[in-house]
Structures are given as structure tokens and as C-alpha cells.
Amino acid sequence: MVIGLAATVTVFACAGAQLSCDKSGSGNGITPTAASSSTAKLPVVDVPPDGKKFDPPIQPKQVPAGAWYCDMGTVHWAQMKQGNGTCPICKMDLKQRK
């Protein structure tokens, strides 16, 4: 009965979306894996000269080179012209993407 229970637990653990089975015989045989790849390339977005609000926010790497954007970890506003240099949404200084 103990062996059957251990086999059942192993099968369910290996079926988990974030787990994979290691058949090398070391440890418990379960190693964590990432749920999604963070290396996926995100598309560069189109930004009109007078600006655009992004809802949901985008990643800074998605802003085209030369654009001015509000960098709060993510980007909720970007524009191609410097303008007055502040975000019209939150009034923070805009940063130019090189």
C-alpha cells in the first residue's frame, strides 16, 4: 500500500504544470521549471508623434528607439516628440529610449 501511494504521489507531482520529473535518480526526482519563458521577444509598439496611453502598460523594451516614455517599471505613456518632457498622466519626467 505504501508503494502504491508513493507512485500515485509521484505521478501527480510530475503532472503539475510547473514541475518536471528527473529520471537521473538523484534527489526526489522533481525539479521546478519556469511556468513561462521570460526570454520571449516582445514586439516593439507603434507610438504616434503626440503620444499614446498604454492600458495595460507595456515593457520599456517595447518602446521604439528615440521615443519619450514614462518609466515606472512598465510604460503607461509614450510619445515620439519630447514635448514639455513630462507624462500627461502622472506628471513624471519622460525618459528617451536610446
N, C-alpha and C positions, 0 to 999 in steps of 0.2 A: 504494500500500500504506500509506503514512504517513497519508493522508487517511482511509482505512478504519479504521485503528487509532484515530485521534483521534475519529472518530464513535462507535466502539464504546465507548471510554472515557467519552465524554460521555453516552451512553445509560445505561451502568451507573452513573455518578455521579448522574445525575438520578433513577434508580430507587431510590436509597438512602432509607431511612426518615427520616433526619434532614437531607436535602438537598433543595433545590428548585432548579429551573432559572430563571434570569433571562434573559429574551429581549430585554433592553434593549440588548444589545451592549456593555455595559461590563464590564471585568474578564474573568474566566474564565467567567462565566455561571452560577456555582454560589454560592449563598448559604446559610449554615446557618440552620436553623429549629429551634425547640424541639421536642423529642420529645413532650412533653405540656404541656398548658396549666396553669400554676400559678395561674391565676385562677379555676379551678373552685371552686364553692362547696361546702364540706364540711358535712355535716349536723351539727346540734347533737345530742349524745347524751343519753340518759336516765341520770340519776345518782340512785340510791336514797339516802335520808337517811343511812344508815350507811356508804355508800361502795361503790365498785366498782373492781376492778383491771381495767386495760385491757391486753390482750395480744393483738395487737400494740398498742403505745402509739398514742394519738390526738394530734391537734394541739391546742394551747391554745384556738384559736378554736372548737373543737367542744364545749368545756365550757360548760354553761349559766350565765347570769348569776347571781351570788350563790353559786355553788358554791365549795368549797375544793378546791384541787388541787395536786399535786406537779409543779412546773415544772422539768423537766430538759431543756428544749428541746422535748421531747414530754411527754405526760402518761401516766403509768402507774397513777395513783391519783387519784380524785376523790370527794368526799362533799359532801352538802348542809349538814351541820352542821359548825361549827368544831371541835367535839370538843377534844382536847388540842393541836391545831394542828400536829401532826407526822404525817408519812407513815408508816403502819404497815409499809410495805415497806422503805423506805430510811432512815427517821428524819429526813429533811429537813423544814424548815418548810413548811407548806402556805401557799398564796397564794390570796386570794379574787378570783374573776373579777368584775369590775365590770360 
